[in-house]
């Protein structure tokens, strides 16, 4: 008589093996589908490659202005800034992506050390031309200094660095650039929506054709390379023609640079930076240096610990600490300077310490 007994251990092992094989085949099938499916994400299978904005579009791809975000933008322009439906149709008809803008925005530029950065801007030819412009427009700079209290040399240094004294303002169509970044650069879409809005407002207010303006791939334009929001906030009509023109009016350009720096705390003839040696001699100074642009230290404490004399900042303001690499021919040493409130005003224009140092040293060379 057959008796139903408990399965043998050999039977259990075989069943366990079959189950493992089944699960392995199932997992393989899932991986195969993921790898070779046309809908599979490009960064699958453990790669760290990041999808870039330029990879998701084609050049001259038409922007869908019927989308909800564009319709909201149009509603705001009509309701709050006086644009008509006809104006917006004429402006936005056929607006398309400039893929090169996205490629440049996606590039991770390697930061050049200061010893490679400054020679691009501080040359004998630039210094000579800067001095010529200071002499040529002396009376205009007299008025700018009197009105805004900003040293003329720093205005000319910024003008030289931003646009080569107005000879190179950029070759990208700003209207297309800002639309490209609003529509196809998700990481900063909100920021560029604001800049597109500001651009259209300033063009309407100042009788500028928005389809003809050229500038940088990031949306800055004019001889001072203002972003549209900065244009609307800080640019001034200094030639008295009831419009603000940072493309061709030198009084407006110089006055606007000065007004920007004044707004962020520039003091006429006050120190910009001061040398403090090739090493930092206190833990606190090192900590402030490591905080970068926002680090601050009391000027008296820094003078005491560095064992140097420092001029008092205007209003007793705090100092930053900037380090610039001197290069292989100088033993790769770091040169440390104290940044004064005037230096901080320059970093409001461009956050880079290297930029502010170059502006400061070029301005000093003009003297």
SULKALIN-V942856 format. One record per residue. N is the residue number from 1. RES is the residue in three letters. PSI is psi in degrees with one decimal (NA if undefined). Layout:
# SULKALIN-V942856
N&RES&PSI, N&RES&PSI
This chain:
# SULKALIN-V942856
1&UNK&132.0, 2&UNK&133.7, 3&UNK&134.3, 4&UNK&103.5, 5&UNK&169.3, 6&UNK&135.1, 7&UNK&145.9, 8&UNK&162.2, 9&UNK&-30.7, 10&UNK&-39.9, 11&UNK&-42.3, 12&UNK&-40.6, 13&UNK&-41.7, 14&UNK&-41.1, 15&UNK&-40.2, 16&UNK&-38.9, 17&UNK&-42.6, 18&UNK&-39.7, 19&UNK&-41.2, 20&UNK&-39.7, 21&UNK&-42.4, 22&UNK&-45.0, 23&UNK&-37.1, 24&UNK&-43.4, 25&UNK&-39.5, 26&UNK&-44.8, 27&UNK&-41.1, 28&UNK&-40.8, 29&UNK&-42.3, 30&UNK&-45.3, 31&UNK&-41.1, 32&UNK&-44.8, 33&UNK&-42.9, 34&UNK&-40.0, 35&UNK&-39.0, 36&UNK&0.3, 37&UNK&139.0, 38&UNK&-17.1, 39&UNK&4.2, 40&UNK&142.3, 41&UNK&140.5, 42&UNK&-26.2, 43&UNK&26.0, 44&UNK&169.6, 45&UNK&36.3, 46&UNK&6.5, 47&UNK&154.4, 48&UNK&10.2, 49&UNK&128.0, 50&UNK&134.6, 51&UNK&128.5, 52&UNK&154.5, 53&UNK&-38.0, 54&UNK&-22.7, 55&UNK&-15.0, 56&UNK&0.7, 57&UNK&169.7, 58&UNK&155.8, 59&UNK&139.7, 60&UNK&17.4, 61&UNK&129.0, 62&UNK&137.6, 63&UNK&137.7, 64&UNK&91.6, 65&UNK&-2.6, 66&UNK&-3.6, 67&UNK&160.4, 68&UNK&-36.7, 69&UNK&-35.9, 70&UNK&-37.3, 71&UNK&-37.3, 72&UNK&-40.0, 73&UNK&-45.0, 74&UNK&-40.7, 75&UNK&-42.4, 76&UNK&-42.3, 77&UNK&-36.7, 78&UNK&-46.5, 79&UNK&-35.8, 80&UNK&-17.1, 81&UNK&10.8, 82&UNK&15.8, 83&UNK&144.9, 84&UNK&161.8, 85&UNK&-37.1, 86&UNK&-42.4, 87&UNK&-45.6, 88&UNK&-37.5, 89&UNK&-44.5, 90&UNK&-37.7, 91&UNK&-47.1, 92&UNK&-1.7, 93&UNK&119.6, 94&UNK&13.3, 95&UNK&135.6, 96&UNK&163.0, 97&UNK&137.7, 98&UNK&101.4, 99&UNK&-29.5, 100&UNK&-34.8, 101&UNK&-45.2, 102&UNK&-38.3, 103&UNK&-44.4, 104&UNK&-37.4, 105&UNK&-32.4, 106&UNK&-17.1, 107&UNK&135.5, 108&UNK&87.1, 109&UNK&133.9, 110&UNK&128.6, 111&UNK&123.7, 112&UNK&139.8, 113&UNK&160.0, 114&UNK&-36.4, 115&UNK&-17.4, 116&UNK&-22.6, 117&UNK&-51.9, 118&UNK&-32.9, 119&UNK&-15.4, 120&UNK&-22.6, 121&UNK&-33.8, 122&UNK&94.6, 123&UNK&164.4, 124&UNK&-36.0, 125&UNK&-40.8, 126&UNK&-43.1, 127&UNK&-44.0, 128&UNK&-45.1, 129&UNK&-36.2, 130&UNK&-42.9, 131&UNK&-38.6, 132&UNK&-42.1, 133&UNK&-36.2, 134&UNK&-38.6, 135&UNK&-41.6, 136&UNK&-40.2, 137&UNK&33.6, 138&UNK&-46.5, 139&UNK&-36.1, 140&UNK&-43.3, 141&UNK&-30.6, 142&UNK&-45.2, 143&UNK&-39.2, 144&UNK&-46.3, 145&UNK&-40.7, 146&UNK&-39.1, 147&UNK&-44.3, 148&UNK&-17.2, 149&UNK&38.4, 150&UNK&131.5, 151&UNK&134.1, 152&UNK&-34.8, 153&UNK&-37.2, 154&UNK&-32.2, 155&UNK&-45.6, 156&UNK&-35.0, 157&UNK&-44.1, 158&UNK&-42.5, 159&UNK&-42.7, 160&UNK&-45.2, 161&UNK&-39.1, 162&UNK&-36.7, 163&UNK&19.6, 164&UNK&52.1, 165&UNK&35.5, 166&UNK&3.4, 167&UNK&-12.9, 168&UNK&94.5, 169&UNK&4.3, 170&UNK&153.4, 171&UNK&9.4, 172&UNK&136.5, 173&UNK&116.1, 174&UNK&-37.8, 175&UNK&-46.2, 176&UNK&-39.9, 177&UNK&-49.3, 178&UNK&-35.8, 179&UNK&-40.2, 180&UNK&-45.7, 181&UNK&-33.4, 182&UNK&-42.8, 183&UNK&-34.7, 184&UNK&13.4, 185&UNK&78.5, 186&UNK&-35.0, 187&UNK&-32.4, 188&UNK&30.3, 189&UNK&-42.7, 190&UNK&-41.0, 191&UNK&-46.0, 192&UNK&-20.6, 193&UNK&-44.3, 194&UNK&-41.2, 195&UNK&-37.7, 196&UNK&-43.8, 197&UNK&-49.0, 198&UNK&-37.3, 199&UNK&-47.0, 200&UNK&-37.2, 201&UNK&-47.7, 202&UNK&-34.6, 203&UNK&-42.8, 204&UNK&-44.1, 205&UNK&-36.3, 206&UNK&13.4, 207&UNK&49.7, 208&UNK&135.2, 209&UNK&111.4, 210&UNK&-20.8, 211&UNK&-8.6, 212&UNK&-6.4, 213&UNK&134.1, 214&UNK&150.5, 215&UNK&-147.3, 216&UNK&165.2, 217&UNK&-11.4, 218&UNK&1.9, 219&UNK&-4.1, 220&UNK&150.7, 221&UNK&170.9, 222&UNK&173.1, 223&UNK&-19.1, 224&UNK&-3.2, 225&UNK&54.1, 226&UNK&141.9, 227&UNK&153.4, 228&UNK&-40.0, 229&UNK&-36.1, 230&UNK&-37.2, 231&UNK&-49.2, 232&UNK&-26.1, 233&UNK&-34.5, 234&UNK&-18.0, 235&UNK&146.2, 236&UNK&153.2, 237&UNK&100.5, 238&UNK&-3.2, 239&UNK&-0.2, 240&UNK&22.9, 241&UNK&13.2, 242&UNK&22.1, 243&UNK&154.4, 244&UNK&118.5, 245&UNK&102.1, 246&UNK&10.0, 247&UNK&-40.5, 248&UNK&-9.7, 249&UNK&109.0, 250&UNK&-40.3, 251&UNK&-43.1, 252&UNK&-39.8, 253&UNK&-51.6, 254&UNK&-41.6, 255&UNK&-35.7, 256&UNK&-40.8, 257&UNK&-44.8, 258&UNK&-43.7, 259&UNK&-38.3, 260&UNK&-51.3, 261&UNK&-39.3, 262&UNK&-42.9, 263&UNK&-33.4, 264&UNK&21.7, 265&UNK&14.3, 266&UNK&138.8, 267&UNK&126.7, 268&UNK&130.3, 269&UNK&12.8, 270&UNK&161.4, 271&UNK&151.0, 272&UNK&-48.3, 273&UNK&166.7, 274&UNK&137.5, 275&UNK&137.3, 276&UNK&10.6, 277&UNK&-176.7, 278&UNK&12.9, 279&UNK&152.4, 280&UNK&131.3, 281&UNK&13.9, 282&UNK&151.5, 283&UNK&-40.1, 284&UNK&-41.1, 285&UNK&-40.1, 286&UNK&-41.6, 287&UNK&-42.4, 288&UNK&-43.0, 289&UNK&-42.2, 290&UNK&-19.5, 291&UNK&-13.6, 292&UNK&-139.8, 293&UNK&-29.6, 294&UNK&-4.3, 295&UNK&139.9, 296&UNK&148.9, 297&UNK&148.1, 298&UNK&134.1, 299&UNK&-33.0, 300&UNK&-41.1, 301&UNK&-43.0, 302&UNK&-42.3, 303&UNK&-41.0, 304&UNK&-47.6, 305&UNK&-29.4, 306&UNK&-7.8, 307&UNK&49.9, 308&UNK&166.1, 309&UNK&130.8, 310&UNK&137.3, 311&UNK&145.7, 312&UNK&132.3, 313&UNK&153.0, 314&UNK&129.2, 315&UNK&12.8, 316&UNK&25.8, 317&UNK&162.1, 318&UNK&158.3, 319&UNK&155.3, 320&UNK&169.7, 321&UNK&125.6, 322&UNK&135.6, 323&UNK&130.4, 324&UNK&133.8, 325&UNK&131.6, 326&UNK&-20.0, 327&UNK&165.9, 328&UNK&-35.9, 329&UNK&-9.4, 330&UNK&25.1, 331&UNK&20.3, 332&UNK&31.7, 333&UNK&160.7, 334&UNK&131.9, 335&UNK&124.2, 336&UNK&136.6, 337&UNK&154.7, 338&UNK&126.1, 339&UNK&125.5, 340&UNK&172.0, 341&UNK&-33.4, 342&UNK&-36.6, 343&UNK&-41.5, 344&UNK&-33.2, 345&UNK&-38.0, 346&UNK&-37.6, 347&UNK&-14.4, 348&UNK&-27.9, 349&UNK&-40.9, 350&UNK&124.1, 351&UNK&-13.5, 352&UNK&129.5, 353&UNK&-34.1, 354&UNK&-39.9, 355&UNK&-48.2, 356&UNK&-39.6, 357&UNK&-40.7, 358&UNK&-43.2, 359&UNK&-46.3, 360&UNK&-44.4, 361&UNK&-31.9, 362&UNK&-41.6, 363&UNK&-41.2, 364&UNK&-36.5, 365&UNK&-30.0, 366&UNK&-25.6, 367&UNK&NA
